[in-house]
Amino acid sequence: QVQLVESGGGLVQAGDSLRLSCVASGRTFSSFVMGWFRQAPGKERELVVIINRSGGSAYSTDSVKGRFTVSRDNAKNTVYLQLDSLKPEDTAVYYCAAANTGLPRTERGYDYWGQGTQVTVSS
């Protein structure tokens, strides 16, 4: 089993920054591909970014390119999502997820999920 715990969300103004963290426990963190998803009110959960096992960014959705940066520290069992130049449309619950295989772009490809952290961006 793997437990994922996100933190770092909050209420900010447009243009501000946040850094989300996701700490993993229970298994070797470096063996997982990690993804960040988000779910806005009334919308389906969407993939934001993927980071591979060695720390390279494997995917970013178009709406966050140039603004969001994913990174990981395998020694600390932690993946980060730096959110810069935030916009009201970034408001959502952000989830981290861990995948055993592949570089999945759908929820089904992920084996473990955190509980989410709320990001609210006011205009």
C-alpha positions as CSV (number, residue, x, y, z in Angstrom):
1,Q,0.0,0.0,0.0
2,V,1.0,3.6,-0.6
3,Q,-0.4,6.6,1.1
4,L,-0.3,10.0,-0.5
5,V,-0.8,13.3,1.4
6,E,-1.1,16.6,-0.4
7,S,-0.6,20.0,1.2
8,G,0.0,23.6,0.2
9,G,-3.3,24.7,-1.2
10,G,-5.0,27.9,-0.2
11,L,-6.8,31.0,-1.2
12,V,-4.8,33.4,-3.3
13,Q,-5.3,36.3,-5.8
14,A,-4.8,36.1,-9.5
15,G,-1.2,36.3,-10.4
16,D,0.0,34.8,-7.1
17,S,1.9,31.6,-6.7
18,L,1.6,28.4,-4.6
19,R,3.6,25.3,-4.2
20,L,1.8,22.1,-3.6
21,S,3.5,19.1,-2.0
22,C,2.6,15.4,-2.0
23,V,4.4,13.1,0.4
24,A,4.3,9.4,-0.2
25,S,4.8,6.6,2.3
26,G,4.6,2.8,2.2
27,R,6.6,1.9,-0.8
28,T,9.7,3.0,-2.7
29,F,8.6,6.3,-4.0
30,S,11.1,6.3,-6.9
31,S,9.4,3.4,-8.5
32,F,6.3,5.4,-9.3
33,V,5.4,7.7,-12.0
34,M,3.6,10.6,-10.4
35,G,0.7,12.7,-11.8
36,W,-1.1,15.8,-10.6
37,F,-4.8,16.1,-11.5
38,R,-7.4,18.7,-10.7
39,Q,-11.1,18.9,-10.4
40,A,-13.0,22.2,-10.7
41,P,-16.5,22.5,-9.4
42,G,-19.0,20.9,-11.7
43,K,-16.3,19.5,-14.0
44,E,-14.5,16.2,-14.5
45,R,-11.1,15.6,-13.0
46,E,-8.4,16.4,-15.5
47,L,-4.7,15.6,-15.8
48,V,-2.4,18.5,-15.2
49,V,1.1,17.1,-15.3
50,I,3.1,13.9,-15.2
51,I,6.6,13.5,-13.9
52,N,8.6,10.4,-14.6
53,R,10.6,8.4,-12.1
54,S,13.9,10.2,-12.6
55,G,12.3,13.7,-12.3
56,G,11.7,14.6,-15.9
57,S,8.5,16.2,-16.9
58,A,6.6,13.8,-19.1
59,Y,3.4,15.8,-19.8
60,S,1.8,19.2,-19.1
61,T,-1.7,20.2,-20.2
62,D,-1.7,23.2,-22.5
63,S,-3.5,25.5,-20.1
64,V,-0.6,25.3,-17.5
65,K,2.4,25.3,-19.8
66,G,4.8,28.0,-18.8
67,R,3.0,28.5,-15.5
68,F,3.1,25.2,-13.6
69,T,6.3,23.3,-12.9
70,V,6.4,19.7,-11.5
71,S,9.4,18.3,-9.7
72,R,10.2,15.5,-7.3
73,D,12.7,14.7,-4.6
74,N,13.0,10.9,-4.3
75,A,15.1,11.2,-1.2
76,K,12.2,13.0,0.5
77,N,9.4,10.9,-1.1
78,T,7.9,14.1,-2.3
79,V,6.5,15.5,-5.5
80,Y,5.9,19.2,-5.9
81,L,3.8,21.3,-8.2
82,Q,4.8,24.9,-8.4
83,L,1.8,27.1,-9.5
84,D,2.8,30.5,-10.8
85,S,0.7,33.2,-12.5
86,L,-2.4,31.7,-11.1
87,K,-5.7,32.4,-12.8
88,P,-9.3,32.1,-11.4
89,E,-9.8,29.2,-13.8
90,D,-7.1,27.3,-11.9
91,T,-9.5,27.0,-9.0
92,A,-9.9,23.3,-8.2
93,V,-9.1,20.5,-5.9
94,Y,-5.6,19.3,-6.8
95,Y,-4.8,15.6,-6.4
96,C,-1.5,13.7,-6.7
97,A,-1.5,10.2,-7.9
98,A,1.0,7.4,-8.3
99,A,1.3,4.9,-11.2
100,N,3.2,1.6,-11.2
101,T,3.6,1.4,-14.9
102,G,3.6,3.6,-18.0
103,L,3.0,7.3,-18.3
104,P,-0.8,7.2,-18.0
105,R,-2.9,10.2,-19.1
106,T,-6.1,8.8,-17.6
107,E,-7.3,8.3,-14.0
108,R,-7.5,4.6,-14.6
109,G,-3.7,4.4,-15.1
110,Y,-3.1,5.5,-11.5
111,D,-3.0,3.1,-8.6
112,Y,-2.9,5.4,-5.6
113,W,-4.5,8.8,-4.9
114,G,-4.2,11.4,-2.3
115,Q,-7.2,13.2,-0.7
116,G,-6.7,16.4,-2.5
117,T,-5.9,20.0,-1.6
118,Q,-8.0,23.0,-2.5
119,V,-6.7,25.8,-4.5
120,T,-8.9,28.9,-4.9
121,V,-7.8,31.8,-7.0
122,S,-9.8,35.1,-6.7
123,S,-9.9,37.7,-9.4
